[in-house]
Amino acid sequence: MTATLRTRAVHAGRDDLTDLGVHAAPLDLSTTYPSRDSVDEAGRIDEFAATGALSGLPVYGRLSNPTVERFEKALAELEGFDDAVAFATGMAAVSASLLAAVAQGKRHVVAVRPVYGCTDHMLTSGLLGTEVTWADPEDVASALRPDTGLVLLETPANPTLREVDIAEIVSAAGEVPMLVDNTFATPVLQRPGRHGARFVLHSATKFLGGHGDVMGGVVACGAEDAGMLRQIRFATGGVLHPLAGYMLLRGLSTLPLRVNAASATAAELVERLRGHANVSAVHYPGIGGPLIAFEVDGDPHALIGAVRLITPAVSLGSVDSLIQHPASISHRIVAEDDRRGAGVTDRLIRMSVGLEDVEDLWHDLDQALKAC
Ligand SMILES: *Cc1c(COP(=O)(O)O)cnc(C)c1O
């Protein structure tokens, strides 16, 4: 019998600990790894340069770290991939994924809006030498060019929670690899690899860490793609700190419990919000999840100022509930027309439901809604 995701989340990346005689995963803070055999080290560096994989002992902290590798292995397993590569932040993971396409001479990217504000900005600005075509899901196939290196998608999307059929876009993309940002759904609710996505990206800062105290990013993919991403990480330096790797591995063990509990609370809040006089629209994905988006009939800034239990802050995926106004914060960097075109209205509020009691959350939301 294969263990369920809930079970694997607890044990993934830790299967060797009993044989090592330790209970907690070892935290290796080394920046470098001594060796008296520089001939052997030269061989291993050549291997890394050729494949992006490193066998045997680590060499230097920018190539690999054993604690970070535990997190990578565990996340890869939960997403159903052979490998994963961790980065300093979600945006470092997005950057490396774009650079992987550019490095292969394919600088054109097709992307579906909305996406996270900084991802939108990175693509629109062409900062990394990419050129973007924004396409609706039905126009992805016709937006492809011979130099298209990546199709990029978020579902449910940040911040409107718009859902896109992953398999349909994979089929429209044909030979072009597809990257799905799975930050909102997490592998608990959706595994895009099953539908043909070649890269699955997370801002690990959100649900994977889960406690609002660690930043990270990660891309799950096949072994060959992982080698490419590791070479880019080595060259550009966006490594995940080993302590962050330790904390993210610990976060994974409670991920299914946290996501399922917060999703149940969110579903109940959605029901109540739909009946609230000061709410004009509620967006909630068909696959569920801890994120809610809604439009207020009144001043959204007054709502943010009036919450007392819910934390008025950008970000998501923490044990405490967070609320923010995307047009002011998470998507501020996106030009106003593009933002509105993607459905991010000035009345839209995004809430990340945490682990508090549903009645306490509702009490706070209700009094804050009355204030606006
Ligand atoms: C937050 C976020 C990112 C960026 O992650 P950082 O860890 O903040 O760099 C990327 N995608 C989505 C969907 C996000 O919510």
PDBQT file of the ligand as one rigid body, heavy atoms in Angstrom, charges set to zero:
ROOT
HETATM    1  C1  LIG A 401       4.094  35.397  -2.917  1.00  0.00    +0.000 C 
HETATM    2  C2  LIG A 401       3.979  34.775  -4.250  1.00  0.00    +0.000 A 
HETATM    3  C3  LIG A 401       5.086  34.675  -5.103  1.00  0.00    +0.000 A 
HETATM    4  C4  LIG A 401       6.432  35.267  -4.740  1.00  0.00    +0.000 C 
HETATM    5  O1  LIG A 401       6.995  34.620  -3.651  1.00  0.00    +0.000 OA
HETATM    6  P1  LIG A 401       8.063  35.326  -2.658  1.00  0.00    +0.000 P 
HETATM    7  O2  LIG A 401       8.422  34.200  -1.748  1.00  0.00    +0.000 OA
HETATM    8  O3  LIG A 401       7.360  36.454  -2.001  1.00  0.00    +0.000 OA
HETATM    9  O4  LIG A 401       9.200  35.795  -3.495  1.00  0.00    +0.000 OA
HETATM   10  C5  LIG A 401       4.927  34.013  -6.314  1.00  0.00    +0.000 A 
HETATM   11  N1  LIG A 401       3.728  33.492  -6.676  1.00  0.00    +0.000 NA
HETATM   12  C6  LIG A 401       2.640  33.578  -5.881  1.00  0.00    +0.000 A 
HETATM   13  C7  LIG A 401       1.351  32.987  -6.329  1.00  0.00    +0.000 C 
HETATM   14  C8  LIG A 401       2.720  34.219  -4.647  1.00  0.00    +0.000 A 
HETATM   15  O5  LIG A 401       1.623  34.315  -3.876  1.00  0.00    +0.000 OA
ENDROOT
TORSDOF 0
